[in-house]
């Protein structure tokens, strides 16, 4: 019985910390005067705060943010698809604006 309970806890903890890919095209990229970068992509209906160009934000450094912004602007201007990776949220349940977690990565999908 203890083994079954331990196994159940293992599955419950692994699903709670799952990570998810979101794939789509970039509709809008907004950069605010305070350095915040917001993204509106086709994989969800709303803006998502991605990072901050001036300050560390939820695990994303300003240096990493510059790379992410470059990736987003390149994808937007070329019409390429992006792939973002988040921990603990699906694309549909990802919080809007500043409530979102920092992305693990943002990349361009080869097509």
C-alpha positions in Angstrom: 0.0 0.0 0.0 2.9 2.4 0.8 4.3 1.8 -2.6 1.1 2.7 -4.3 0.8 5.9 -2.3 4.4 6.8 -3.1 3.9 6.1 -6.8 0.7 8.3 -6.7 2.6 11.1 -5.1 5.4 10.8 -7.7 2.9 11.2 -10.6 1.1 14.1 -8.9 4.4 16.0 -8.3 5.7 15.4 -11.8 2.5 16.7 -13.4 2.5 19.8 -11.1 5.9 20.8 -12.3 5.4 19.9 -16.0 6.6 22.3 -18.6 4.7 23.2 -21.8 5.5 24.4 -25.3 3.4 27.1 -26.9 3.7 27.4 -30.7 2.3 30.2 -32.9 3.0 33.4 -34.8 3.7 36.8 -33.3 0.8 39.3 -33.6 2.3 42.1 -31.5 5.5 42.9 -29.5 5.2 45.8 -27.1 8.3 47.4 -25.4 7.4 49.9 -22.7 9.5 52.8 -21.3 10.1 50.8 -18.1 11.8 48.1 -20.1 9.0 45.5 -20.0 8.3 43.4 -23.0 4.8 42.1 -23.8 3.9 39.5 -26.4 0.6 38.7 -28.2 0.9 35.5 -30.1 -1.6 33.3 -31.9 -1.4 30.5 -29.4 -3.4 32.5 -26.9 -5.9 35.4 -26.8 -4.1 38.0 -24.7 -0.8 39.7 -23.9 1.9 37.9 -21.9 4.7 39.7 -20.1 7.9 38.1 -21.3 10.7 39.9 -19.6 12.3 43.3 -18.7 15.2 44.9 -20.5 16.3 46.8 -17.4 15.8 44.4 -14.5 15.8 40.7 -13.7 12.3 39.4 -13.9 11.1 35.9 -12.8 14.4 34.3 -13.7 15.0 36.2 -16.9 18.0 38.5 -16.9 18.1 41.7 -19.0 20.7 40.1 -21.2 18.5 37.1 -21.9 15.6 39.5 -22.4 17.5 41.3 -25.2 17.9 37.9 -27.0 14.3 37.0 -26.5 13.2 40.4 -27.8 15.4 40.0 -30.9 14.0 36.5 -31.5 10.4 37.9 -31.2 11.0 40.8 -33.6 12.8 38.6 -36.1 9.9 36.1 -36.0 7.4 38.9 -36.4 9.1 40.6 -39.3 9.7 37.3 -41.2 6.4 35.6 -40.4 8.1 32.7 -38.8 6.6 30.6 -36.0 7.8 30.8 -32.5 8.0 28.3 -29.7 7.9 29.3 -26.1 8.4 27.0 -23.2 6.9 27.6 -19.8 7.0 25.6 -16.5 3.7 24.7 -14.7 1.2 26.2 -17.2 -0.4 25.2 -20.4 -0.7 27.7 -23.2 -4.4 28.1 -22.4 -3.9 28.6 -18.6 -0.8 30.9 -18.9 -1.6 34.0 -16.8 -1.9 37.4 -18.7 0.4 40.3 -18.4 2.8 40.5 -15.4 1.2 37.5 -13.7 2.8 35.2 -16.3 5.9 33.2 -15.3 9.2 33.9 -17.0 9.6 31.8 -20.2 12.3 29.1 -20.1 13.1 29.9 -23.7 11.7 31.5 -26.8 12.8 30.2 -30.2 12.0 30.3 -33.9 10.7 27.2 -35.5 12.3 26.3 -38.8 9.7 26.1 -41.5 
